[in-house]
Amino acid sequence: MLAYLAYVSCRTLTDYEYWNIFAGITLVVHESGHVIFSPFGELLEAAGGSIMQIATPLIAAYLFLRQREYFGISVALAWLSMSLGNLAAYVGDARSQDLPLVSMGSGDPIHDWHFILGRFGMLGDDHSLARFTLFLGALSLIGAVALGAWLCAAMRSLPAKQPSVDEVLGSE
């Protein structure tokens, strides 16, 4: 599982067209973020998709931490790295607006990051911000793999627990 997560995360960070199950989930989360943030004005509606696609894996990691499901945190961090890779491609496209856009609403979709960076006079910084976002994605991937590998090594060193007869038979 850890090797798969590392592979798809690396592919996502290096190839913005690479598609996997996490990309589909992230797209749905991103689009729902626009709906959730729409009551708070045009700027937050545009930023809401990106906010949600970063917040959701972080919330998942927090929930795994609360449940003491530590390997789940590795999965959430890998998802975060993929989400940041996806976001970096979107941010880096702000000036050129070449990426195809999707919209849950009617009418022509707007390019969120063209709108956001244009609003703050930062369109010329799109590539720098994209590189920084990719860097954060790489850090998240390193954290995911390091935590997952450490957990696997720690579990391997534990003595195997032999199930009791009651556990095997399903009786108490």
C-alpha positions, 0 to 999 in steps of 0.5 A: 500500500505504501509503495502504491501511494508513493508511486501515485504521489510521485506521478501526480507531482511530476505529471499533472495529467496523471489520473488516479482515484485520489484525483477524482475524489479531489476534484469532487472535494474541490468543486464542493468547496466552491458551493460551501464557500459561495455564501462568503463572497466572490473571492472565497467562492473562487478560493473555496475549491482549493481550500477544501482540496487541501483541508480535506486530507488534513481533516482526514489525517486529524481524524485518523490521529484521533482514532489512533489509526497511524497508518491512515495518517500516511494515506492522508499525507499521501493524498495531501501530496497528490492534492498539492500536485494537482493544485500546483498545476492549476496555480501555474496555469493562471496566466495561460489558462490552458487547462480544461475547467469543470463547473458544477454551476451553469454558465462558463467556469472561471479559472479560480487562480487567474481570478484570485491572483489577478485580484491581488495583482499577482498573476506574474507570480503564478509559476513561483507559487506553483513551484512552492506548492509542489515543494509542499507536496513533496514534503507531504509525500516525504512525511507520508513515506517516512511515517508509513515506513517507520510504522511498517518497521515498528509493526514488523518488530512486534511479536506476532500475537497468537489469537485465542481459541475464542477469537478464532471461533468467534465466541466470547 
